[in-house]
Amino acid sequence: MDILSKLRILFWGLVIGLWGLFMYQYVSDDMSILKRFKIGNSPFISKTSETPITKKTAPLAYPPANPTQPDVITQMPPGQNGLNLLKTGDIKDVAPTGMMPEHTTADKTAIVTGGEELADQKAPDGFAMKVTQHFVLYEEGTEVSAELSDTLEALHGNIMLDLVAFSPWTREKKVFIYYAATPETYRRLTGRPSWSGGAASLNERKIFVYKSDEAFGILAHELTHIYFDSFFPSSNPSPLWLSEGLATYIQSERGNSTPNWLAQNLKLLEGGNGFKLADLVRIQDLQGADEDNVRLWYAQSYSVVRFLMKIKTGDAFYIFCKDLSEGKLPAQSLYQAYGMPYNKLSSLEYAWRYDLKTGKISGVNQ
């Protein structure tokens, strides 16, 4: 080996050594603030099996539905014009508490990207109809207000800042929004139970709300599901944690409608609580879990999604989702999109929890 080669080896050895020393000094001061992780056992994973529990009981995240209430509206209540608002699919109710229901795999993978004929979409009795660039709006009253149409188009634009690559069909196809003035009209229109604050059918791209403090958050959350979940094929539907985490992120960051339970649960996560990330991503059903665990799960999913969207600019998050949609494993998709050190879920979990304490990776403070 000639002297030049030896000098090169010595030079790079010094560079690597100095880099390692710098990183040790940079990180060591902050590691002292990280308490021992207090990871709770997942209430959704069987203790005797690695198979997720999918009990067919009413979710405790919001009040149980009336067992006599059909899942699909096939007939209008008396006094309406007989319009079948929901022809097929599964409608999900939202309670006026800020907690959103998770959507089933069947519902998410059946999102219709073919457009309905606008001529067939008549307004219910007492409602005005207006077609905008991205929506067909039905508002109770004599006309659809400019405030409603402008607000929804602005919301769409804000959501597309993050999701334009996931839903190119929005340039041609529209979402149907039914906006009632009172909860009484909403229930009379939809036949939903008295506790319901809103409802959505992803597969028909329809959202039903009434004027309330929660309405805008419901719209932002459910629009995200419609826009994002349609990106995934039926063979590989969007993972529950990713779908709900992103919907809560958009609801908070773009819709400016942060759920009132989110901050408290983020504090719990910052203190070391939560679920192991390997368990979080395997959960397929929230049914049967108590409300506290559901809210903690939502907060952790939101926080991890936000971390992924902030740590690297460009199309890293899109690549991650695209690989997942193609059937690749989470760790493999993570590495392909973000590179080292994110080659394992445990590495992502460590970096995410460190960032919860310091904000030094994502640049975001809680």
TORKOL-4160 file (C-alpha; in steps of 0.2 Angstrom, whole numbers, padded with zeros to 4 digits, m for minus):
366
<pt num="1" X="0000" Y="0000" Z="0000"/>
<pt num="2" X="0008" Y="0017" Z="m0005"/>
<pt num="3" X="0009" Y="0032" Z="0006"/>
<pt num="4" X="m0006" Y="0041" Z="m0003"/>
<pt num="5" X="m0018" Y="0026" Z="0001"/>
<pt num="6" X="m0012" Y="0026" Z="0019"/>
<pt num="7" X="m0015" Y="0045" Z="0021"/>
<pt num="8" X="m0032" Y="0043" Z="0014"/>
<pt num="9" X="m0037" Y="0029" Z="0026"/>
<pt num="10" X="m0030" Y="0040" Z="0040"/>
<pt num="11" X="m0039" Y="0055" Z="0035"/>
<pt num="12" X="m0056" Y="0046" Z="0034"/>
<pt num="13" X="m0053" Y="0037" Z="0050"/>
<pt num="14" X="m0050" Y="0054" Z="0058"/>
<pt num="15" X="m0066" Y="0061" Z="0050"/>
<pt num="16" X="m0077" Y="0046" Z="0056"/>
<pt num="17" X="m0069" Y="0047" Z="0073"/>
<pt num="18" X="m0073" Y="0066" Z="0075"/>
<pt num="19" X="m0091" Y="0064" Z="0068"/>
<pt num="20" X="m0094" Y="0050" Z="0081"/>
<pt num="21" X="m0087" Y="0061" Z="0095"/>
<pt num="22" X="m0098" Y="0075" Z="0090"/>
<pt num="23" X="m0114" Y="0065" Z="0089"/>
<pt num="24" X="m0110" Y="0057" Z="0106"/>
<pt num="25" X="m0108" Y="0074" Z="0114"/>
<pt num="26" X="m0124" Y="0081" Z="0105"/>
<pt num="27" X="m0135" Y="0067" Z="0110"/>
<pt num="28" X="m0128" Y="0062" Z="0127"/>
<pt num="29" X="m0135" Y="0078" Z="0136"/>
<pt num="30" X="m0152" Y="0075" Z="0130"/>
<pt num="31" X="m0153" Y="0057" Z="0133"/>
<pt num="32" X="m0154" Y="0060" Z="0152"/>
<pt num="33" X="m0171" Y="0068" Z="0150"/>
<pt num="34" X="m0178" Y="0052" Z="0142"/>
<pt num="35" X="m0186" Y="0042" Z="0156"/>
<pt num="36" X="m0187" Y="0023" Z="0155"/>
<pt num="37" X="m0201" Y="0020" Z="0142"/>
<pt num="38" X="m0217" Y="0015" Z="0150"/>
<pt num="39" X="m0225" Y="0005" Z="0136"/>
<pt num="40" X="m0242" Y="m0002" Z="0140"/>
<pt num="41" X="m0248" Y="m0018" Z="0134"/>
<pt num="42" X="m0259" Y="m0016" Z="0119"/>
<pt num="43" X="m0277" Y="m0019" Z="0123"/>
<pt num="44" X="m0280" Y="m0024" Z="0105"/>
<pt num="45" X="m0268" Y="m0038" Z="0104"/>
<pt num="46" X="m0271" Y="m0055" Z="0111"/>
<pt num="47" X="m0260" Y="m0060" Z="0126"/>
<pt num="48" X="m0259" Y="m0077" Z="0119"/>
<pt num="49" X="m0258" Y="m0074" Z="0101"/>
<pt num="50" X="m0250" Y="m0062" Z="0089"/>
<pt num="51" X="m0266" Y="m0061" Z="0079"/>
<pt num="52" X="m0275" Y="m0044" Z="0082"/>
<pt num="53" X="m0292" Y="m0046" Z="0091"/>
<pt num="54" X="m0306" Y="m0041" Z="0080"/>
<pt num="55" X="m0321" Y="m0043" Z="0092"/>
<pt num="56" X="m0338" Y="m0038" Z="0084"/>
<pt num="57" X="m0344" Y="m0027" Z="0098"/>
<pt num="58" X="m0348" Y="m0009" Z="0098"/>
<pt num="59" X="m0333" Y="0003" Z="0099"/>
<pt num="60" X="m0332" Y="0012" Z="0115"/>
<pt num="61" X="m0324" Y="0027" Z="0107"/>
<pt num="62" X="m0342" Y="0034" Z="0105"/>
<pt num="63" X="m0359" Y="0029" Z="0111"/>
<pt num="64" X="m0365" Y="0012" Z="0104"/>
<pt num="65" X="m0377" Y="0013" Z="0090"/>
<pt num="66" X="m0395" Y="0008" Z="0091"/>
<pt num="67" X="m0396" Y="m0011" Z="0087"/>
<pt num="68" X="m0411" Y="m0008" Z="0077"/>
<pt num="69" X="m0404" Y="0006" Z="0067"/>
<pt num="70" X="m0399" Y="m0001" Z="0049"/>
<pt num="71" X="m0381" Y="0001" Z="0044"/>
<pt num="72" X="m0386" Y="0008" Z="0027"/>
<pt num="73" X="m0400" Y="0020" Z="0024"/>
<pt num="74" X="m0411" Y="0013" Z="0010"/>
<pt num="75" X="m0427" Y="0023" Z="0013"/>
<pt num="76" X="m0430" Y="0041" Z="0018"/>
<pt num="77" X="m0439" Y="0045" Z="0034"/>
<pt num="78" X="m0457" Y="0051" Z="0033"/>
<pt num="79" X="m0459" Y="0069" Z="0026"/>
<pt num="80" X="m0444" Y="0068" Z="0015"/>
<pt num="81" X="m0444" Y="0067" Z="m0004"/>
<pt num="82" X="m0439" Y="0049" Z="m0005"/>
<pt num="83" X="m0421" Y="0052" Z="m0011"/>
<pt num="84" X="m0410" Y="0037" Z="m0007"/>
<pt num="85" X="m0395" Y="0046" Z="0001"/>
<pt num="86" X="m0385" Y="0031" Z="0003"/>
<pt num="87" X="m0387" Y="0017" Z="m0009"/>
<pt num="88" X="m0374" Y="0005" Z="m0004"/>
<pt num="89" X="m0360" Y="0003" Z="0008"/>
<pt num="90" X="m0356" Y="0007" Z="0027"/>
<pt num="91" X="m0360" Y="0023" Z="0035"/>
<pt num="92" X="m0351" Y="0028" Z="0050"/>
<pt num="93" X="m0357" Y="0040" Z="0064"/>
<pt num="94" X="m0347" Y="0053" Z="0073"/>
<pt num="95" X="m0351" Y="0057" Z="0091"/>
<pt num="96" X="m0351" Y="0076" Z="0095"/>
<pt num="97" X="m0336" Y="0073" Z="0107"/>
<pt num="98" X="m0322" Y="0075" Z="0095"/>
<pt num="99" X="m0318" Y="0056" Z="0093"/>
<pt num="100" X="m0319" Y="0049" Z="0076"/>
<pt num="101" X="m0324" Y="0031" Z="0072"/>
<pt num="102" X="m0312" Y="0020" Z="0062"/>
<pt num="103" X="m0318" Y="0015" Z="0045"/>
<pt num="104" X="m0318" Y="m0004" Z="0040"/>
<pt num="105" X="m0307" Y="m0011" Z="0027"/>
<pt num="106" X="m0322" Y="m0014" Z="0016"/>
<pt num="107" X="m0328" Y="0004" Z="0017"/>
<pt num="108" X="m0310" Y="0011" Z="0014"/>
<pt num="109" X="m0307" Y="m0001" Z="m0001"/>
<pt num="110" X="m0324" Y="0003" Z="m0009"/>
<pt num="111" X="m0321" Y="0021" Z="m0011"/>
<pt num="112" X="m0330" Y="0026" Z="m0028"/>
<pt num="113" X="m0318" Y="0035" Z="m0039"/>
<pt num="114" X="m0331" Y="0035" Z="m0054"/>
<pt num="115" X="m0342" Y="0050" Z="m0054"/>
<pt num="116" X="m0361" Y="0050" Z="m0051"/>
<pt num="117" X="m0371" Y="0059" Z="m0063"/>
<pt num="118" X="m0375" Y="0076" Z="m0056"/>
<pt num="119" X="m0392" Y="0077" Z="m0065"/>
<pt num="120" X="m0397" Y="0062" Z="m0053"/>
<pt num="121" X="m0392" Y="0071" Z="m0037"/>
<pt num="122" X="m0407" Y="0080" Z="m0032"/>
<pt num="123" X="m0407" Y="0091" Z="m0016"/>
<pt num="124" X="m0418" Y="0084" Z="m0001"/>
<pt num="125" X="m0433" Y="0094" Z="0003"/>
<pt num="126" X="m0429" Y="0111" Z="0011"/>
<pt num="127" X="m0411" Y="0110" Z="0005"/>
<pt num="128" X="m0402" Y="0121" Z="m0009"/>
<pt num="129" X="m0389" Y="0113" Z="m0020"/>
<pt num="130" X="m0373" Y="0121" Z="m0027"/>
<pt num="131" X="m0359" Y="0113" Z="m0037"/>
<pt num="132" X="m0342" Y="0120" Z="m0034"/>
<pt num="133" X="m0325" Y="0115" Z="m0041"/>
<pt num="134" X="m0323" Y="0100" Z="m0030"/>
<pt num="135" X="m0340" Y="0098" Z="m0021"/>
<pt num="136" X="m0358" Y="0095" Z="m0023"/>
<pt num="137" X="m0365" Y="0105" Z="m0008"/>
<pt num="138" X="m0382" Y="0103" Z="0000"/>
<pt num="139" X="m0386" Y="0116" Z="0013"/>
<pt num="140" X="m0403" Y="0118" Z="0022"/>
<pt num="141" X="m0411" Y="0134" Z="0017"/>
<pt num="142" X="m0415" Y="0144" Z="0001"/>
<pt num="143" X="m0397" Y="0144" Z="m0005"/>
<pt num="144" X="m0380" Y="0137" Z="m0002"/>
<pt num="145" X="m0370" Y="0151" Z="0007"/>
<pt num="146" X="m0354" Y="0158" Z="0000"/>
<pt num="147" X="m0347" Y="0156" Z="0017"/>
<pt num="148" X="m0349" Y="0137" Z="0016"/>
<pt num="149" X="m0343" Y="0135" Z="m0002"/>
<pt num="150" X="m0328" Y="0146" Z="0000"/>
<pt num="151" X="m0323" Y="0138" Z="0017"/>
<pt num="152" X="m0324" Y="0120" Z="0010"/>
<pt num="153" X="m0315" Y="0125" Z="m0006"/>
<pt num="154" X="m0301" Y="0133" Z="0005"/>
<pt num="155" X="m0301" Y="0117" Z="0016"/>
<pt num="156" X="m0299" Y="0107" Z="0001"/>
<pt num="157" X="m0284" Y="0117" Z="m0005"/>
<pt num="158" X="m0276" Y="0116" Z="0012"/>
<pt num="159" X="m0278" Y="0097" Z="0012"/>
<pt num="160" X="m0271" Y="0095" Z="m0005"/>
<pt num="161" X="m0255" Y="0103" Z="0001"/>
<pt num="162" X="m0252" Y="0086" Z="0009"/>
<pt num="163" X="m0262" Y="0074" Z="m0001"/>
<pt num="164" X="m0263" Y="0080" Z="m0019"/>
<pt num="165" X="m0252" Y="0065" Z="m0025"/>
<pt num="166" X="m0264" Y="0053" Z="m0017"/>
<pt num="167" X="m0280" Y="0058" Z="m0025"/>
<pt num="168" X="m0278" Y="0065" Z="m0043"/>
<pt num="169" X="m0296" Y="0060" Z="m0046"/>
<pt num="170" X="m0301" Y="0076" Z="m0037"/>
<pt num="171" X="m0298" Y="0086" Z="m0052"/>
<pt num="172" X="m0313" Y="0077" Z="m0060"/>
<pt num="173" X="m0323" Y="0069" Z="m0047"/>
<pt num="174" X="m0333" Y="0078" Z="m0033"/>
<pt num="175" X="m0337" Y="0074" Z="m0015"/>
<pt num="176" X="m0355" Y="0076" Z="m0009"/>
<pt num="177" X="m0358" Y="0087" Z="0007"/>
<pt num="178" X="m0375" Y="0088" Z="0016"/>
<pt num="179" X="m0375" Y="0102" Z="0029"/>
<pt num="180" X="m0391" Y="0103" Z="0040"/>
<pt num="181" X="m0395" Y="0119" Z="0050"/>
<pt num="182" X="m0400" Y="0109" Z="0066"/>
<pt num="183" X="m0397" Y="0092" Z="0073"/>
<pt num="184" X="m0416" Y="0088" Z="0072"/>
<pt num="185" X="m0415" Y="0091" Z="0053"/>
<pt num="186" X="m0399" Y="0080" Z="0051"/>
<pt num="187" X="m0408" Y="0066" Z="0060"/>
<pt num="188" X="m0424" Y="0068" Z="0051"/>
<pt num="189" X="m0413" Y="0068" Z="0034"/>
<pt num="190" X="m0402" Y="0053" Z="0038"/>
<pt num="191" X="m0411" Y="0043" Z="0051"/>
<pt num="192" X="m0396" Y="0042" Z="0062"/>
<pt num="193" X="m0397" Y="0040" Z="0081"/>
<pt num="194" X="m0399" Y="0055" Z="0093"/>
<pt num="195" X="m0381" Y="0055" Z="0098"/>
<pt num="196" X="m0374" Y="0056" Z="0081"/>
<pt num="197" X="m0365" Y="0072" Z="0077"/>
<pt num="198" X="m0361" Y="0068" Z="0059"/>
<pt num="199" X="m0359" Y="0053" Z="0047"/>
<pt num="200" X="m0349" Y="0048" Z="0032"/>
<pt num="201" X="m0350" Y="0035" Z="0019"/>
<pt num="202" X="m0332" Y="0034" Z="0011"/>
<pt num="203" X="m0337" Y="0022" Z="m0003"/>
<pt num="204" X="m0350" Y="0035" Z="m0010"/>
<pt num="205" X="m0339" Y="0050" Z="m0005"/>
<pt num="206" X="m0354" Y="0057" Z="0005"/>
<pt num="207" X="m0352" Y="0067" Z="0022"/>
<pt num="208" X="m0367" Y="0072" Z="0033"/>
<pt num="209" X="m0365" Y="0085" Z="0046"/>
<pt num="210" X="m0376" Y="0099" Z="0055"/>
<pt num="211" X="m0370" Y="0116" Z="0060"/>
<pt num="212" X="m0360" Y="0114" Z="0076"/>
<pt num="213" X="m0343" Y="0117" Z="0084"/>
<pt num="214" X="m0337" Y="0100" Z="0078"/>
<pt num="215" X="m0343" Y="0101" Z="0060"/>
<pt num="216" X="m0328" Y="0108" Z="0052"/>
<pt num="217" X="m0317" Y="0095" Z="0061"/>
<pt num="218" X="m0328" Y="0081" Z="0055"/>
<pt num="219" X="m0327" Y="0087" Z="0037"/>
<pt num="220" X="m0308" Y="0089" Z="0038"/>
<pt num="221" X="m0306" Y="0072" Z="0045"/>
<pt num="222" X="m0318" Y="0062" Z="0034"/>
<pt num="223" X="m0312" Y="0071" Z="0018"/>
<pt num="224" X="m0294" Y="0065" Z="0022"/>
<pt num="225" X="m0301" Y="0047" Z="0023"/>
<pt num="226" X="m0309" Y="0049" Z="0006"/>
<pt num="227" X="m0294" Y="0057" Z="m0002"/>
<pt num="228" X="m0280" Y="0046" Z="0006"/>
<pt num="229" X="m0288" Y="0029" Z="0008"/>
<pt num="230" X="m0293" Y="0029" Z="m0011"/>
<pt num="231" X="m0274" Y="0028" Z="m0015"/>
<pt num="232" X="m0273" Y="0010" Z="m0008"/>
<pt num="233" X="m0279" Y="m0005" Z="m0018"/>
<pt num="234" X="m0291" Y="m0017" Z="m0011"/>
<pt num="235" X="m0277" Y="m0030" Z="m0009"/>
<pt num="236" X="m0267" Y="m0018" Z="0002"/>
<pt num="237" X="m0279" Y="m0006" Z="0011"/>
<pt num="238" X="m0272" Y="0008" Z="0021"/>
<pt num="239" X="m0266" Y="0003" Z="0038"/>
<pt num="240" X="m0277" Y="0009" Z="0052"/>
<pt num="241" X="m0264" Y="0018" Z="0061"/>
<pt num="242" X="m0258" Y="0027" Z="0046"/>
<pt num="243" X="m0276" Y="0031" Z="0040"/>
<pt num="244" X="m0282" Y="0038" Z="0056"/>
<pt num="245" X="m0266" Y="0046" Z="0061"/>
<pt num="246" X="m0266" Y="0056" Z="0045"/>
<pt num="247" X="m0284" Y="0061" Z="0046"/>
<pt num="248" X="m0281" Y="0067" Z="0064"/>
<pt num="249" X="m0266" Y="0076" Z="0058"/>
<pt num="250" X="m0275" Y="0085" Z="0043"/>
<pt num="251" X="m0290" Y="0089" Z="0055"/>
<pt num="252" X="m0278" Y="0098" Z="0067"/>
<pt num="253" X="m0265" Y="0105" Z="0056"/>
<pt num="254" X="m0275" Y="0110" Z="0040"/>
<pt num="255" X="m0292" Y="0110" Z="0047"/>
<pt num="256" X="m0287" Y="0120" Z="0063"/>
<pt num="257" X="m0299" Y="0109" Z="0073"/>
<pt num="258" X="m0288" Y="0100" Z="0085"/>
<pt num="259" X="m0298" Y="0087" Z="0096"/>
<pt num="260" X="m0300" Y="0092" Z="0114"/>
<pt num="261" X="m0292" Y="0076" Z="0120"/>
<pt num="262" X="m0277" Y="0077" Z="0109"/>
<pt num="263" X="m0265" Y="0088" Z="0120"/>
<pt num="264" X="m0268" Y="0078" Z="0136"/>
<pt num="265" X="m0263" Y="0062" Z="0127"/>
<pt num="266" X="m0248" Y="0069" Z="0119"/>
<pt num="267" X="m0242" Y="0073" Z="0136"/>
<pt num="268" X="m0244" Y="0055" Z="0141"/>
<pt num="269" X="m0234" Y="0050" Z="0126"/>
<pt num="270" X="m0221" Y="0063" Z="0130"/>
<pt num="271" X="m0220" Y="0055" Z="0148"/>
<pt num="272" X="m0216" Y="0038" Z="0140"/>
<pt num="273" X="m0233" Y="0030" Z="0139"/>
<pt num="274" X="m0241" Y="0023" Z="0124"/>
<pt num="275" X="m0239" Y="0007" Z="0114"/>
<pt num="276" X="m0224" Y="m0002" Z="0106"/>
<pt num="277" X="m0224" Y="0004" Z="0088"/>
<pt num="278" X="m0223" Y="m0014" Z="0082"/>
<pt num="279" X="m0240" Y="m0016" Z="0091"/>
<pt num="280" X="m0247" Y="0000" Z="0085"/>
<pt num="281" X="m0245" Y="m0004" Z="0067"/>
<pt num="282" X="m0252" Y="m0021" Z="0068"/>
<pt num="283" X="m0269" Y="m0016" Z="0076"/>
<pt num="284" X="m0283" Y="m0018" Z="0063"/>
<pt num="285" X="m0298" Y="m0015" Z="0074"/>
<pt num="286" X="m0302" Y="m0003" Z="0089"/>
<pt num="287" X="m0318" Y="m0012" Z="0094"/>
<pt num="288" X="m0319" Y="m0017" Z="0111"/>
<pt num="289" X="m0306" Y="m0006" Z="0118"/>
<pt num="290" X="m0309" Y="0007" Z="0132"/>
<pt num="291" X="m0310" Y="0025" Z="0128"/>
<pt num="292" X="m0294" Y="0030" Z="0136"/>
<pt num="293" X="m0284" Y="0018" Z="0126"/>
<pt num="294" X="m0292" Y="0022" Z="0110"/>
<pt num="295" X="m0288" Y="0041" Z="0112"/>
<pt num="296" X="m0270" Y="0037" Z="0117"/>
<pt num="297" X="m0269" Y="0026" Z="0101"/>
<pt num="298" X="m0276" Y="0040" Z="0091"/>
<pt num="299" X="m0264" Y="0052" Z="0098"/>
<pt num="300" X="m0249" Y="0041" Z="0095"/>
<pt num="301" X="m0254" Y="0037" Z="0077"/>
<pt num="302" X="m0256" Y="0056" Z="0074"/>
<pt num="303" X="m0239" Y="0060" Z="0082"/>
<pt num="304" X="m0230" Y="0046" Z="0072"/>
<pt num="305" X="m0238" Y="0052" Z="0056"/>
<pt num="306" X="m0233" Y="0070" Z="0060"/>
<pt num="307" X="m0215" Y="0065" Z="0064"/>
<pt num="308" X="m0214" Y="0056" Z="0047"/>
<pt num="309" X="m0221" Y="0071" Z="0038"/>
<pt num="310" X="m0209" Y="0083" Z="0046"/>
<pt num="311" X="m0192" Y="0074" Z="0047"/>
<pt num="312" X="m0189" Y="0074" Z="0028"/>
<pt num="313" X="m0195" Y="0086" Z="0014"/>
<pt num="314" X="m0199" Y="0080" Z="m0003"/>
<pt num="315" X="m0209" Y="0065" Z="m0007"/>
<pt num="316" X="m0202" Y="0053" Z="0007"/>
<pt num="317" X="m0219" Y="0051" Z="0015"/>
<pt num="318" X="m0227" Y="0048" Z="m0002"/>
<pt num="319" X="m0214" Y="0034" Z="m0006"/>
<pt num="320" X="m0217" Y="0026" Z="0011"/>
<pt num="321" X="m0236" Y="0025" Z="0008"/>
<pt num="322" X="m0233" Y="0019" Z="m0010"/>
<pt num="323" X="m0222" Y="0005" Z="m0005"/>
<pt num="324" X="m0235" Y="0000" Z="0008"/>
<pt num="325" X="m0249" Y="0000" Z="m0005"/>
<pt num="326" X="m0238" Y="m0012" Z="m0015"/>
<pt num="327" X="m0237" Y="m0024" Z="m0001"/>
<pt num="328" X="m0220" Y="m0021" Z="0006"/>
<pt num="329" X="m0217" Y="m0022" Z="0025"/>
<pt num="330" X="m0217" Y="m0007" Z="0036"/>
<pt num="331" X="m0199" Y="m0008" Z="0040"/>
<pt num="332" X="m0194" Y="m0010" Z="0022"/>
<pt num="333" X="m0205" Y="0004" Z="0016"/>
<pt num="334" X="m0198" Y="0015" Z="0030"/>
<pt num="335" X="m0180" Y="0012" Z="0024"/>
<pt num="336" X="m0184" Y="0014" Z="0006"/>
<pt num="337" X="m0192" Y="0031" Z="0009"/>
<pt num="338" X="m0181" Y="0038" Z="0023"/>
<pt num="339" X="m0165" Y="0029" Z="0023"/>
<pt num="340" X="m0154" Y="0026" Z="0038"/>
<pt num="341" X="m0156" Y="0026" Z="0053"/>
<pt num="342" X="m0174" Y="0021" Z="0049"/>
<pt num="343" X="m0171" Y="0003" Z="0044"/>
<pt num="344" X="m0182" Y="m0004" Z="0058"/>
<pt num="345" X="m0198" Y="0001" Z="0067"/>
<pt num="346" X="m0188" Y="0001" Z="0083"/>
<pt num="347" X="m0176" Y="0014" Z="0076"/>
<pt num="348" X="m0191" Y="0024" Z="0071"/>
<pt num="349" X="m0199" Y="0022" Z="0088"/>
<pt num="350" X="m0183" Y="0028" Z="0097"/>
<pt num="351" X="m0181" Y="0043" Z="0086"/>
<pt num="352" X="m0199" Y="0048" Z="0088"/>
<pt num="353" X="m0199" Y="0047" Z="0107"/>
<pt num="354" X="m0182" Y="0057" Z="0107"/>
<pt num="355" X="m0191" Y="0070" Z="0096"/>
<pt num="356" X="m0206" Y="0070" Z="0108"/>
<pt num="357" X="m0194" Y="0076" Z="0121"/>
<pt num="358" X="m0183" Y="0088" Z="0112"/>
<pt num="359" X="m0190" Y="0092" Z="0095"/>
<pt num="360" X="m0173" Y="0092" Z="0088"/>
<pt num="361" X="m0176" Y="0080" Z="0073"/>
<pt num="362" X="m0193" Y="0086" Z="0067"/>
<pt num="363" X="m0191" Y="0104" Z="0072"/>
<pt num="364" X="m0208" Y="0104" Z="0080"/>
<pt num="365" X="m0212" Y="0107" Z="0098"/>
<pt num="366" X="m0227" Y="0099" Z="0107"/>
